[in-house]
Amino acid sequence: MTLKQLKYLIGIADSGLNITSAAERLYTSQPGISKQLKQLEAELGMQLFTRKGKSLAAITPAGHQVIERARKILREVDNISSLASDLTAEQEGTLSIATTHTQSRYVLPEVIKSFRSRYPRVDLELHQGTSEQIAELVANQQVDFAIASGAEGMFADLTLLPIYHWHRIVLVPKQHPLSRSAKPLDLATLAAYPLVTYVFSLTGESSFKRAFADQDLDFRVVFTARDADVIKTYVRMGMGVGVLASMAYECKDQEDLKAIDAKGLFPRITTWLGFPRDRVLRGYMVDFIHLFAPRYSRRTIREAAALENQAQVDELIGDVILPERGGCEDDTAAAA
């Protein structure tokens, strides 16, 4: 029996026995809740709900008693968590983060703003670089957190928490032929143009290159940069067609640039936050992760930090549904 199972049990009861609604409330999946419920009933050796087909019809008498006690248990867990927060509250210190330009420029500002208002006496250090540079900072124990996309194999010694998914977009000036094309964009068409994109990783496989290779397509990258703003500058100059992260497309870019949805052309990418497996997370570190990824409770973050390997972490957070992050909603939605 786990706290997760008790949490799901109460979530079902509080959602009118609607597992789909419970999953939405708990930021998880319907199959995940159903699986945990079956495991709990099997362990207890009793049915907690009566069923009508695949739906839950009513709470059994035994179920009412279990739910009542489960509520008491989770209330005490919350009390312990609150007590621990009061006893370990830390308002001073340093938080050092290594990340990419895209994350620091387009994603983290609001998170850092909220964090600074809560912890004005915690000094923040933000290091920007490529995946290789971030991995080097981690290996040299120069940072507390790494925030990056893909390249998980370079960070085998970290506990990784996936934060959100994103896709690439194709960016062109409004007068460009691709901007006026009525046909859905495909890789063969894209490969016919000079491309402007991010600096490629020197180690590991590039999902960008793999997408073209899977279709036996040759392509030409004429300019690369770490900075999405630099990429947009050279797209505006007409140097080539830009391929960059969706969140790098801002509404002000609509004045002269057109974003073309590329979800079907390149694989979906996941941004994650990682920290050394032997790192004891201070209170403000846990709060930063929670601000960055509200789907992870502070309790879950601490549980993940205490686990011995990534497989255990993946099991702990396996039911969490990640959001998908885009850029300027109006134009990217229209391009889809």
Secondary structure as UniProt FT lines:
FT   HELIX           3..14
FT   TURN            15..17
FT   HELIX           19..25
FT   TURN            26..27
FT   HELIX           30..44
FT   STRAND          49..52
FT   TURN            53..54
FT   STRAND          55..59
FT   HELIX           61..88
FT   STRAND          93..99
FT   HELIX           101..102
FT   HELIX           103..107
FT   HELIX           108..118
FT   TURN            120..121
FT   STRAND          122..128
FT   HELIX           131..139
FT   TURN            140..141
FT   STRAND          145..149
FT   HELIX           152..155
FT   TURN            156..157
FT   STRAND          158..166
FT   STRAND          168..173
FT   TURN            174..175
FT   HELIX           177..180
FT   HELIX           187..191
FT   STRAND          194..198
FT   HELIX           207..214
FT   TURN            215..216
FT   STRAND          220..225
FT   HELIX           228..236
FT   TURN            237..238
FT   STRAND          241..245
FT   HELIX           246..248
FT   HELIX           251..255
FT   STRAND          257..261
FT   TURN            263..265
FT   STRAND          269..276
FT   TURN            277..278
FT   HELIX           283..292
FT   TURN            294..295
FT   HELIX           298..306
FT   HELIX           310..316
FT   TURN            317..319
FT   STRAND          324..325
FT   HELIX           329..335
//
